[in-house]
Amino acid sequence: MDYKRTIPGVRKPCCFYQANGQIFIPELDKRVTILDDKDAIVALLGDGAGVKEGIDMHPEVFATPHAVTVASNGDLYVTEWLPNARVRKFKHTPTSV
């Protein structure tokens, strides 16, 4: 395997998933990043960096996103590494140009 590139600004990536020309990166440092085919940021989801205690009680942010997958209809599923685990679904809502 040959080194390809470094993508700046990603915090503790766990893995990545490619779908529909985008890269989905669950970051163990409380965020999910979505990049386009040129490594530009499309979205930063659920940044829980500001929550210090009881982050598992805040459904609007991530604690430790560990894996992602994208369904054929574009819905995003994120699993988190928590004592009781947490799986979340994000409904794909296409935008019109």
N, C-alpha and C positions, 0 to 999 in steps of 0.2 A: 504494500500500500504506500502510495506517495503522498507527501504533505501537499495540501491544496491551497489553504489560506487560513488566516485568522480573522474572525469577525469581532470587531471591537464592541464593547458595551454590554456583552452578555455576561451575566453573573452566575457562576457555578452551574454551567449547563450539565444536565443529567444525560440527555440523549437528544436526538432530533428526529423529526418525521417530515417527509416530503410529500406534498399533495397539491395538485392543481397549480404547479409552478411556485409554490410557497414553501418555506421551511418553518416548522413549528418547533420551538425549543422550550421545554419545561426547565426552568431554572430553580435549583434547590434553594436559591436565595430569594424565594417568595414572589416569583413572577413567571409569566409565560410570554415569550416574545415570538412574534410572527414576522418573517422577512419575505420580501419579494425575490424574484429570480436574480436580482442584482445586489442582494444583501442589504437593501434599504428596509428600514423598519416600517411595517404596515400597521402593527398594533403592539402595545404593551398591555397585557391583561393582568388585573388583580394584584397590583404591586402592594404587598403587605409589609414592606420595609419599615413603615412608621408604626406598626402595631407591635408593642413590646411584650404584652402578656395576654394570654387567653386567645391567641390568634385563631384557634380552632372554633371559636365562638363567633367569628366574623365571616359570614358567607360571602361577603363582597370582596374579600382578598384571599390570596393564597398564602399558605404557610410553607409547604415544601412540595411543589408540583414535581412529580417523579416520572410520569409518562403521559403521552398524549396519543390520540389517534383521531383520524378524520373519516367520517362516514361518507359513503358515496354521494349523499345529498349535501355534503359540506358541513354538517354538524360536527363540532369539536367536542371530544371527551377528554377530560383531564383527571388523572388519579393523583392523590396526594399521599405522602408518607406521614401519616398521623397515627396515634395510638389506636384509634378506631377506624382508620382509613377514611377516605372521602373521595367520591367520584362525582364529577360535575359535568353537565352537558351544556354546551353553548349552541343555540340554534343559529344556523346559517341564515342570514338575511341579506340577500344580494342587493347591491345598490344599482340604481339605473344611472347610466352616464348620459 
